Amino acid sequence: MSIITSATALLADIAVETDRTDAVQSFVKQETVLVRLVTDDGIEGAGYAYTIGTGGTSVLALLRDHLLPLLTGKDARNVEGIWQELFAHTRATTTGAITSLALAAVDTALWDLRCKRAGEPLWRLAGGHRQEVPVYDTEGGWLHLSTEDLVKSALAAREAQFSGVKIKVGKPHVAEDAERLRAVREAVGPALHIMTDANQSQSLSSAMQLAAALEPYDPYWLEEPLPADDLSGHARLARSTRIPIAVGESMYSPMQFRNYLEAGGASVVQVDVARVGGITPWLKVAHLAETFNVMVCPHFLMELHVSLVAAVSNGAYVEYIPQLRAVTRTEMVLRDGLAVAPDQPGIGIDWDMDAIDGRRVS
């Protein structure tokens, strides 16, 4: 048996490691919700979710008031059953960000328990496709950086054997975005993948203009050009450009991904394990995307996503944005430009609880 005897949650604020800006916001801190589960066979699992500045206390309240009390006495091995029960209990607030984030914190803790009980790392127990996966850098591509800085960072990423870099777009004039991309492309040559990300800042007409201006410089994808709930707009844009359209970081259920894939609005799926409700639905989205022959390149959370990208056959990229180094004892390993999924049993994150307690929000 593996009966849950204790279920607790806390909230900690983790400062960003560098200035991060895009077309619609600045990333000032990561509000991190951590759930810890203990079972009667002496195993402890930890899972987490996050927001980037607001809503963390709301996620914590939903967990403490409604979800955690349901866990005591449950068999932690029944991960799918527990996810469905918690989802049903919060039906009045689904599908939505706060509920999905709360479910994710619990679900990743349950997977941590599952992997530790089996003595296997997450990447193997969730599928075991390969241990090393390509990685692209986002830290050198923020919108506030100068063109000179973008070029310098892209060259450094190429020297480090990264397979790609991301450049934020959404400047007041399309010509400025195109010039920044042109400068990077000319500096790094044709082989390096250059991802672009508009962070939902465009209208359909401006996105079409932006895509046309960027096309000559061969972007690997154009990410979130329109608001995430504009399915028809993304489908129309995808039909109008040769640039693959990437979406998913702002979707909160597998059915939203199904609708996008069926409509032809997603050439790249960027499902975020925290925002979609945990590892359990993340894997469903990844396998769904595989049936459409679409690659999965998840948003953020590299410390967790490295294992999930390694688990599935259509996992193509991990996004390099280090954020947990201040509160963990280890960090994601890079080897010859590839991200290496951790081998220790569990989800592969070694939390420093003293560091977390020092950032804890009362």
PyMOL commands that set and color helices and strands:
alter all, ss='L'
color gray80, all
select helices_A, chain A and resi 56-71+79-89+91-93+97-118+122-125+147-159+174-188+204-217+231-240+254-263+279-291+302-311+353-357
alter helices_A, ss='H'
color red, helices_A
select strands_A, chain A and resi 4-15+29-39+44-51+132-137+164-168+193-197+221-223+245-247+268-269+295-296+318-320+333-335+338-340
alter strands_A, ss='S'
color yellow, strands_A
deselect
rebuild
show_as cartoon
